[in-house]
Amino acid sequence: QVQLAETGGGLVQAGASLKLTCVGSGRPLEGSSMGWFRQVPGREREFVAAINVHGDKTEYADFVEGRFTISRDDAKNLVHLQMNSLKPEDTANYYCARDPIRYSTVSRFSADYFQWGQGTQVTVSS
């Protein structure tokens, strides 16, 4: 069973950048599509970005608007989310998740992801 842990969150001002990292342990992330989601208290968890097994297909939520980049480093068992030009509305708890089913495609639906980290808080002040 794989365990996921997110790091890299924090408090930043609008326009700043953060790089979130998802660390996998217990088994390799290689062979699984990976996703990032975010959640604000009282609201549904929403899709942010996903990357397929080989890293040659990525998808992003519309609100990303080219500001975020998801990447993976299977040699180190890591998945990153580089976030630039952060906005106050990006404030949320960010989660990484593993989808062991899809190979060449990715899913935007949280129900398709089987393992989740505990999340890392991102707060963007105006």
C-alpha positions in Angstrom: 0.0 0.0 0.0 1.4 3.4 -1.0 1.4 6.3 1.4 1.3 9.9 0.2 2.5 13.0 1.9 2.3 16.5 0.6 4.8 19.3 1.5 5.5 22.8 0.3 2.4 24.7 1.4 2.5 28.0 3.2 1.4 31.6 3.5 2.3 33.8 0.5 1.2 37.1 -1.0 -0.8 37.3 -4.2 1.5 36.9 -7.3 4.0 34.7 -5.5 4.9 31.1 -6.3 4.9 27.8 -4.4 6.0 24.3 -5.3 4.1 21.5 -3.8 5.6 18.1 -3.6 3.9 14.7 -3.1 6.2 12.1 -1.6 5.3 8.5 -2.1 6.4 5.7 0.2 5.6 2.0 0.6 5.6 1.3 -3.1 6.6 3.1 -6.3 4.3 5.7 -7.8 5.6 4.6 -11.1 2.8 2.9 -13.1 0.1 5.1 -11.5 -1.5 8.3 -12.8 -1.3 11.0 -10.2 -3.5 14.0 -9.4 -3.7 17.2 -7.3 -7.0 18.3 -5.8 -7.8 21.1 -3.4 -10.5 21.8 -0.9 -11.8 24.7 1.1 -13.8 24.0 4.3 -17.5 23.7 3.5 -16.9 23.1 -0.2 -16.4 20.1 -2.4 -12.9 18.9 -3.2 -12.0 20.1 -6.7 -9.7 18.9 -9.4 -6.5 20.9 -10.0 -4.2 18.9 -12.2 -3.3 15.4 -13.2 -0.5 13.6 -15.0 -0.5 10.1 -16.6 1.9 7.3 -16.1 4.5 8.4 -18.6 4.2 12.1 -17.9 3.3 12.9 -21.5 -0.3 13.8 -20.8 -1.4 16.4 -18.3 -4.7 18.1 -17.6 -5.6 21.2 -15.6 -8.7 22.7 -14.2 -9.9 25.8 -16.1 -9.1 28.1 -13.2 -5.4 27.2 -13.5 -5.2 29.3 -16.7 -1.6 28.3 -17.4 -0.3 29.2 -13.9 0.4 25.7 -12.6 2.5 22.8 -13.8 2.3 19.2 -12.7 5.3 17.0 -13.1 6.6 13.7 -11.8 10.0 12.2 -10.9 9.6 8.5 -10.7 13.2 7.9 -9.8 12.6 9.8 -6.6 8.9 8.8 -6.1 7.8 12.4 -6.3 5.0 14.4 -7.9 5.3 18.2 -8.1 2.8 21.0 -8.5 4.5 24.3 -9.4 2.1 27.1 -8.8 2.9 30.6 -10.1 1.0 33.9 -10.0 -1.0 32.7 -7.0 -4.3 34.4 -6.3 -6.3 34.7 -3.0 -8.9 32.3 -4.4 -6.2 29.6 -4.6 -6.3 29.4 -0.9 -7.1 25.8 0.1 -5.8 22.6 1.4 -4.0 20.8 -1.5 -4.0 17.0 -1.8 -2.2 14.6 -4.0 -3.8 11.3 -5.0 -3.0 8.1 -6.9 -5.1 6.6 -9.6 -3.9 3.0 -10.2 -6.3 2.3 -13.0 -5.7 4.8 -15.8 -2.4 4.5 -17.7 -2.3 6.8 -20.8 -5.2 9.0 -19.7 -6.1 10.9 -16.5 -9.2 11.5 -14.5 -10.7 14.7 -13.1 -12.9 12.8 -10.7 -11.8 12.3 -7.1 -13.7 9.0 -7.0 -11.2 7.5 -9.4 -8.3 8.1 -7.0 -7.6 5.4 -4.4 -5.0 6.8 -2.1 -4.8 10.3 -0.7 -2.3 12.3 1.3 -3.2 14.4 4.3 -2.9 17.7 2.5 -0.8 20.8 2.7 -2.4 24.2 3.3 -1.8 27.0 0.9 -2.9 30.5 1.9 -2.6 33.4 -0.4 -3.1 36.9 1.0 -4.2 39.9 -1.1 
